[in-house]
Amino acid sequence: METYITVHKILSSDADMHRRLRLSRLFTFLQEAAIAHTEILGAGREKTLDRGYLWVITLQEAHIKRLPVYDERVTLESLPGEMMHAFYPRHYRLLDEAGCEIITADALWALMDKEKRNIVFPDESGVFVEGGSCPWEHVMPSPPPLLKQGKTISYIPPYSYTDLNGHMNNTRYFDLAEDIMSPRKRDSEIREIKCEYRAEAVPGEPFELQTEERDDLFLMSGTGKKKLFRISMKYSL
């Protein structure tokens, strides 16, 4: 299977005050690459969105040697893995202009029924994506660690964080995390990210947002009527 390849030049709107690629933009690049490649592989919107099936991410993980910076040109490569029950694995890596690997990431995607809001198995949807072995080193995403003693506030997702699935887009959790973490971590180099998405955060509906800073880790989770998400971000301090 051919690797999906796309090139990004880091624009000013992609970068933060340190000229580094924003985490929300990094995960937007990954998300859009997965969708574009899935279209090429025959599982486009006519088989999914137009039939009432929505692509969602359940787990994702990234390992970062460094973030690309403003005006840098990087190459994103992506491949689907072998299907696992209801899940569609996806692997990514980001290369700099010299061809050096600077980021690897992996995700488990699934299809959700738009009306019932539950996960749909491939036998029910008829959506299959052929996958294979990945030529670069990768890991299956694992859940982040549990929070122990965090701070809790009530949070209401704004409308602007909503995507076409009608919930808070996964990329926006990183904007939220960076808004509320300590400057010491935000200004440091990030090395690892783990995310688990269990239920939807819906704009206008408040949930309890819990955060904890532990050594080199920033942890964040959300709980509404259900456990919504859990994220860990590891920094080099």
N, C-alpha and C positions, 0 to 999 in steps of 0.2 A: 504494500500500500504506500502511495506517495504521501510524504509529509506535507502538511499544510504550512506554507511559509508566507509571512507578510513582514513588511518593513515599516517601522515607525520612526519618525523624527520627533524628538521630544520638544514640544512647543512650549511657549511661556505659560499657556493655560494648563499644561500638563504638570508643571513644576511647582514646588513649594518655595518658601522663602530661602531655603538652602540650595536652591537650584536642582534639587533631586526630584525624580519622578514621584508624584503623589501616589500613595498606596491605592487610593480609590481608582486612579487612572490605570495603574498596573493591572488591577483585577478587571477593569473594564476591557483592556486589551485582551486578556485571557478569555473573558466571557464572549466577546465578539468573534474571536478566532474560532472558538468551539462552535458557535452558531453558524458561522460562515462555512466551516468545514463540513458540518452536519448537513447543510444544504447541498453541498457538492456530492456528498455520499448518499443522497437520495432520501433524506429524512427532513425535508424542508417544511415550510409553513403549511403547505397544502396537505401534508400528512399529520401535522401537529396542531399549530395554532388555529388553523381554519376548521379543524375538527374538534376544537375544544380541549386540546391538550397543551399544557404549558411546561416548558423546560425549567427545572429548578435545580439548585445545587444543594446537596445534603452535607457533604464534607469537602473541605479543601485544605491544602497544605502547601506552603512555599518555603524554599530555602534560598537565602539571598547572600551572595558574596558581596555585592554592592548594588545600589540602585543606579540606573542610568541618570544622566544629568541633562540639563537644558542644552538644546542644540545638538545633542548626540543622536546618532542614527543607530538603531538597534534592529536585530532580526528576531522575530518570534516564530518558533517552530512548534507545531502541535500535532498530536496523533491520538486516535481513540484506542483504548485498551480493550481486552476481551470482556464482553458483557458479563455481569455478575447479578443473576436473578433480576431484580427490578432496576439495577443500576448500570449506568453507562460511564465507565472510567474514561478519563481524559488526561493526557500528559502534555506538558508544555516545557519549553526552555527558551531563555532569552540570551542572545549572543551579542557581544559588542562588535565594533567595526573591524577588529582584528580577528574575529571568529572565536573569541574566548567566551566560555559559558559563564554568565554572571548570575542567572536565576534559573532554578528549576521549580516546577509546581505541578501539582496533581489534584484532580477533583473527581468526585463521584456525582454525576448528574442523574436525574430521574425525571419522569413525566408525571405531571399532576393533572387530574381532571379539573377543568375550570369551574364546573358547577358544584361537584361534590367536595372539592379541595382535598382529595386524597391521592396517594401515589398509585399509578396505574402500571400494571405489569405489561411487558412487551406482547405476551400472548393476547392480551385484551386490546391493546392499542394497535397492534400490527406493525409497530415501529421497531425495526432492528437496525443497528449500526455495526457493520463489520469492523472488528478491531484486530490488533495483532501485538506482537512484542515491540517494546520500545527500545530503540538503539542507544539511548542515553540512560544514565543511572536515574532511577526514580523510586519512590516509595508509595505505598497505598496510604491515603490520608488517615490519620488517627485522631480521635477526639482530643480537645485541649484538656488540661488539668482542671479540676474543680476549684472554685474559689473557696477560701477558708474564712477570712474575716475581711469583708469588703465594706465599702460605703454604698448605701442604697438611696436612690432618688427616684422620683416618678418622672417618666419621660414620655412625651407624645411625639411620634414620628410626624414630621411635616409632610404636606402634600408633595413638595418638590422632591422628596426621597422616593416617591412611588414610581414603579416601572410598569410595563404593559401587563404584568401579571397581577397588578392591583395590590402589591405589598411593597414593603421597604426593600429596595434592591440590595443585594449582598455587598456591592461595592461601597454603599453609603455607611456601612458599619465602621469602615476604616476612617472616614471623615469624622464620625462621631467619636471614635476612640481617640484620635489625635486632638480633637477639640478639648477633651476632658483630662487627658493624661498629664503628668508633670512635664514641664519644659525640658527637664534633664533627659527624660527618655525620648521625647519627641525630637530633640536636637541630636540624639545619638544615632548610630548606624543600626538599622534593624537587620536581624539575621534569620529569624524564623517566624512563621505565622501558621497557626492552626485554627480552623473554624469548623463549627458544627451548627447546622441550621435544622431545627426540629419542627418548628411551626412558624406561621407567618406573623410578622409585625405589621399591623395595618395602620396607615395614617389616620390620625384623629382618635385612635384608641390608646389610652395610656397603659404603660406597663412598668414594672419595677426594674430599673437598671442598676445592676450591681457592678462595682469596679474594685479592683485590688492591685496594688503595686507591691511586688515581692522581688527583692534583689534586682535581677535583670529582666524580670517579667512584668508585663502589663496584662491583667486579666479582666474580661468584661463578659457579663451575661445578662440575659433578659428573661423575665418571667411575667406572663400575663395570666390568662385563663389556663395556659399550658406553659411548659418550659419552651422558650422561643429559640434561643441561640446561646452559644458559648464561644469565646474567642480568646486565644492567647497570642501575645506578641513578644518575642525575645529580642533584646537589644544588646549591643556590645558597648558596655559602659567603661 
